[in-house]
Amino acid sequence: MFRSIWMLSIQAHDFFQHYMPSNRLLAATRTRRELKWGVPVMLISVPYLAIANVCTILIDRGAPEWLHLVVLWGIWNAFKFILNGPISLFRFVRAIMRDQMIVQTVRPTNRVRVPTNSRC
């Protein structure tokens, strides 16, 4: 029973990671080449919060109660994008520092060592 629940959760995770646009965008910003876009992508949370706000107003005015799911979806995606910004900034700085350390260890030093000869 636990194995079937575990396999179902793995399948659901794979489905959401491959077919949901917000998850695909977040996965794209986690690659080394696209880490620099993590902070600007935080701005995508604004439309999600606006959708949640509009749905909340509609619910207050008598719209169907299922719009609470849309509010939850909007807030969840907004938090995902808001949290992705600082995380990607931290990963970007860490990747730059790692690249600099590799360059410094690989780069040969330009020091010429002159042997001292006491016989001259």
N, C-alpha and C positions, 0 to 999 in steps of 0.2 A: 504494500500500500504506500509506504513512504517513497519507494523507488518510483512509482507512477506519479506521485505528486511532484517529486523532484524533477522528473523528466518533463512533466507538463510545465513547470516553472521555467525550465531551460528553453523549451520551445516558445513560450510566451515572450521570454526575454529576447530571444533571437528575432522573433517577429517584430517586436517593438524597436529593436535596434536597427533593423534593415528597412522597415517600411514607414516609420514615422518621421516626418520632415524635421522636426525639432531635434530628434536624437541623431539624425544623419548630419545636421549642421554642427551640433556639438562634437560629434566624433571627428568631423573634418577639422575643427579648430584645435583638436588635441594632437594633430600630427606636427612633426617638427617644423615643417615648412609653413604651416598656417598658425602657429602659436601667436604670432604678432597680431592676429585679428581677434583674439579672445576678448580684449577690453572693448573694442568697438561693437562686437556682437552683443554686448550687454544691452545695447540700445533696443534690441529686438524685444526685450522684456516690456517695453512701454506699450506696444500694441496689445500684448497679452493682458496687461493690467487694465487697459482701456476696455477690452472685450469683457473682462470680469466686472468692471464698473458698470458698463451699460447693461449687462445681464442682471446685476443686482438692482439697478434702478427699475428695470422691467419687472422683476419679481415683486418689488415693492408696489408697483402699480397694478398688479393682478395677473401677470403672465404665468404660464405653467410652472409648476414646481421643479420639473426636470431641468430647468435652466441652472439649478444649483450645481449640476454636474459640469456645465460649461464654465461656471465660476471657478469651481475646483480645478478644472483643466487649465484655465487661464492663469490662475495663481501658481499652480504647480510648474508650468512651463516658464513663467516669469522668474520664479526662484531658481530654476535650473540655469537660466541664462545669467541671472545676477551673480550666482555663485561661481559660474564658469569664468567670469572675468578675472577675479583675483587669483584663482587657481592657475589659469593659463598665463597670467603675468608672472607668477612665481615660477612656473615651469619654463617660461621663456628666459627669465634671468638665469635660472639654473643651467639651461642649455647653453647660453652664451658663456657663462663662466666655465663650463666644462669644455667648450670649444677652445677658449683661451688657454686653459691649462694644457690641453693636448697640443696646441700650437707651440706653447713655451717648452714643452718637453721634447718635441720633435725638432724644433728649430735649432740648428747648430750655433754654438757661440762663435763670435767673430774674434775671439781673443787669440792672439798668436803667442805661443809660448816660446820664448827665446832661451835656449839652454845657456846657462852660465858656465863658462869654461875658465877655471882658475889658472890655467897654464898660459894664457895669452899675455 
